Amino acid sequence: MTKPNHHIFADGDLKRNEGTLRIDTLDGETEYLPVESVDTLYLHGQITFNTRALGLLNEHGIPVHVFGWKDHYRGSYLPKRDHISGDTVVEQIRAYDDSTRQLSIAEDIVAASIHNMRANVRYYNDKRGDFTGALDRLEQLKDRVREDSRNSVDELRGIEATARKAYYRCFDTILRDPFELTRREYNPPTSEANALISFLNGMVYTSCVSAIRQTALDPTVGFLHEPGERRFTLSLDIADIFKPILADRVAFRVVNRQHISIDDFESELDGCLLSEDGRLSVLEEFEKMLDETIEHPRLNRKVSYKTLVRTDVYSLKKHLIADEPYRATERWW
């Protein structure tokens, strides 16, 4: 059983207290956090910490994801790895440098992403509306990924973007009123639905960062997204697969079951954002989703969604170093 993530929303100081972490909040409260019980630490408040606290996190292999003002993702502290393999990184770079291998992996990622979008739409077809046109369009786009031998990675990104537009057009009908998504907008999000999706996409991205850290893969070398100086592009690749499975399903759940309302958002000059209470409600559902289990047909056992992300990353690693098929996760349940 995987350990839970821990989220800190308070402002204050994060310190090492012998073999545990101590959080002293600006409100005068103190919390002790046993590091043995934490998988990943999320800092949502204005937290200061020193090298002794980082040293303890490093000793226990706990990544830290830092969010700044209004929960904009700022970066991650990744501790030293238990798994270090120069051979794996070399093979990863070789695959990126080989246009045929890069294209093949990128195709797997885009095909799985579109499959998972279509699975969500299929679930709500007839329940919330008639999505026959969207289902047909998504199927056509997935076929283009697999059948068009002239695809480049740039063309694949275009196919994925077209699929996502068709997919997002279904959200107005899927989401309970008054939530609406007339168009996907971010940096900053301009509506409650956009703010919710952006927040959950950030959580999926950091979950993928944590999963990749547990392998010898380099998170900065992606196959669909181009490597850049300020982002983990392999995490962006894997996140595209899991956004429909995790982020969007949680968004549908919290809205349609009325776990959140329009009152859980704050509109400002620079856009619309979840309030602290809203973020807490959404994170509660997101963490529940990560802990839910499903029967894995290939592993012949139940696995959590958190483990499913890690299984996907390990499958990619095996493909790179042992030429085993990469099984990008396509929803079967």
N, C-alpha and C positions, 0 to 999 in steps of 0.2 A: 504494500500500500504506500502510495506516494505521500510525502509530507505536505501540509497545507502552505499556501502563501500567507504572508502577513502584510497588512496595509496599515500605515501610520498616517493619520490625517492631522494630528495636532502639530502645533508649532513648538519648537523647543530644541533640546540637546540630546543627541544620541551618544552614549558613552559605554565604555567597557567596565563592567563591575565584576572583577575576577573572571569567572567562566561564563558569564551571561551578559546580555545587553541591558542597559538601563536607559529609559527615556524619561527625561525631566521636562515636562511641558511648561509653557509660559503661564498656564493657569495654576501652577503650583502642585500638579499631580505627578506621581512617579509610577512608571510601569516597568516591570522586569520581564524580559523576553528570553526564554531559554533557547539558545541557538540550535540545539539538537532537534527542536520541533519545527524548524522553519525551512521551507524549500527555497523561496524567493522573497526578498523584502522590497516592498514598494513604499517610497517616501512621497506622500502627497502634500504634506505641510512644509513650512519653512524650517528645515532641520539643519542644524550644524552638527558635525561629527569630526572626530580626530583620527589620527593614524592608529591609535590603540583599538578603536572600534572597528576600523577597516581591517586591522590585523586579525581580530577575532572572526570577522566574517570570512576573511581569506582562509583561515585555518579550517573552517567548516564548509568551505566551498559554496557560500551563499551569495548569489548575485544580487545587486541592488539596482533598482530602476528608479530614477529621480524625475519627479514631475515638478514643474515650476508653477508660476502664477496661473491660477484657474486650471490647473492640471494639464498644462501643455508639457508634453514629454520633452525632457532636457537631455537625457543621456543615461548611460548605465555604467556601473562599476562591476566589472567581471573579474572574479578572483582567479587565482592560478588554477590551471586545469589538472585533473587527475589523469586525463588522457591527452598525451602529446605525441604526435606522429608527424615527422617531417615527410614521410612517404605519402601520407594522406593529403597533406596540403599540396605537395608536388602534383599528385594525380588530379586534385581539384583544379589547379591552375592549368594543367595540361588539357583537361576537359573544356575549360573556358576558352583556351587558345585554339582548340580544334573546333572549327565552325560546325562541323557535322554533329559532334557530340554535344556541343552547347545547344544547338537547335533541337536535338532529340530530347534533352532534359527540359528545355523551355516548353516544348510541345506537351510533355507530360504534365507540367505544372498548369498550363493554360487549359488543357483538356479537363483536368480534375477540377479546376476553379469553375469552369462553365458547367460541368456536371453537377457540382454542388449548388450552384445558383439554381439550376433547373430543378433539382430535387426539392428545394424550398418552394419554388413556384408550384410544382406539381402537388405538394402537400396542401397548399391553400386553394388549388383549383377546385371550383364548385363550392368550397367552404366559405370563401370570402368574395369570389367573383369568377368570371370566365377568363382564364388566362391561356386559352388554346393558342392564340396568336403568339404570345411570348414563348410558350413552350416550343412551338414549331421553330421560331426564330433562334432560340438558344440551341436547339438540336442541329439546325443548319450550320450555325457558327462552330459548334464542336466538330461537326463533320469536316469543315474547312480546315481545322487544325490538323486533322489526321490525314486528309486526302490530298491536300495541295502541296506537291513536292517542291513548289517554287517558293514556299514560305521562307522569309528571313525572320530573325528575332524581332526586328522592327515591325514587320507585318503581323507577327504573333501578338505583339503588344497592342497593335491596332485592333485585331480581332477581339482580344480580351476587353479592351475599352468599349467596343461596340456592344459586346455581350453584356457588360455591366450597365450600360445605358438602358438596354432593353429590360434588364432585370430590375433596375431601380424604378422604372416606370410602373412596376407592379406595386410598389410600396404604398402609394396613396390608398389603394384599395385594401391591401393587407392590414395596414395599421388602422386602429380604431380612431375615429374622430375625437378631438380636433387635430391630431397629428397628421401632417402631410409632408410629402417630399416631391415638390414640383420639379426640382432638379437637385443633383448632388453638388453641394458647395462646401468648401472647407478653406482654411487659412484666410479668414476665420469661417466657421460654420454660421449660416445665416438664419437657421430655423431650429426648432426643437428637435425635429427628426434628424437633421444634419448633425447637430451637436451630439446626440445620442450615438449615432453611427460612428462619428469621429472618435469619441471617447472609447467605445468598444473596440474599434479597429486598433487603437493604440494599445489596448490591453492584449489583443491577439498578437500584435507585433512583439511586445515584450515577452510574451509567453514563448514565442519562437526564438527570440534571443536566448532565453534561458535553456531551451531544449538544445540548441546548437552548441551552447557552451559545454554541454555534457559529452560532446563528441570531439574528435580532433579536427573537425572541419573549421575553415576560416569563415567567420560570419560576414566578412567584407567582400567576398568573391561570390557573386550571384550568377545566374545563368539567364534569367529573364530580364531582371533589372541590371543596368550597367553599374559596375563598381564606381563608387564616389568617395570623396574624402570625409563626408560627415554622416554616413548612414551605413547600416549593416544590410547590404543588398541581398544576401542569402536569406536573411530574416524576412525581407520584403517578399521574396519568392515564396517561401513557405507560408507566410501570412495570407497571400492571395488564395491559397488552397483552403485555409481554415476560416477566413472571414465569413463565408456563408454558413459554415457549420457552427461556429461559435458566436461571433459578433451579431450577425443578423438574426439568428434564432433567439438569442437573448433579447435583442431589441423587440422582436415581435412578442415575446413572452411578457416583458415588463410593461409594454404598452397595452396589449390586448387583455391582460389579466389585471390591468389597472394598478400595478405596483408603483407606477409613477404617473404624474399628471403634468399638465402644462405649468403648474405652480412650482415644479421642481427644477425650473430653468430660470436663468437670469439673462435678460437682454441688455446689452451695453453698446456703446458706440462702435466697438470692434467686433460685434457679432453676438451670438447666442451661446450660452454655456450652461452646463448642469450646475445646480447649486450643490453645496456640500451634502445636504440631505439626499439630493437626487443621486449623487455619485455613490453614496453609501448604499442606497437601495439597489442601484444597478450592479455594483460590485458584489453585493450579496448573491444576486442571481448568477453573475458570471462565475463566481467561485463554486456555486452549487453545480453549475454546468460542467466545470472542469472536473469535479469529483464524481459526476454521474458515470456509470459504467455501461458498456455494451459488449455483446458477445462478438469476439473477433474471429472470423471464419478461418483465417490462416494460422492464428496462434492457438486456436481451440480453447480460449479462456476469455473471461471478462476483463476488459481493460477500461480505464477511465479515459475521459477525453484528453486530460493532460498527458497521459501515457500515449495516446493516439498521435499527438503531435510529435512526441519523441520517437515513436515507431517510424513515422514518415521520414524524419531526419536520418535515422539509422539506416533506413532502406536506401536513401540517397548515398550515404557513405559506402555501403556495401556495393552499390552500383559502381562507384568511382574506383574503389580499390580492388574489387573482385569481379567486376563486370556482371554482377547479378542484376536482374531486371529492377528498375526503379519503380516502385509501386506508389505513386502519388495518391494520396487518400481520396477516394471517391465514395461518397456516402452510399452505403448499401442497406441501411436500416430504415 
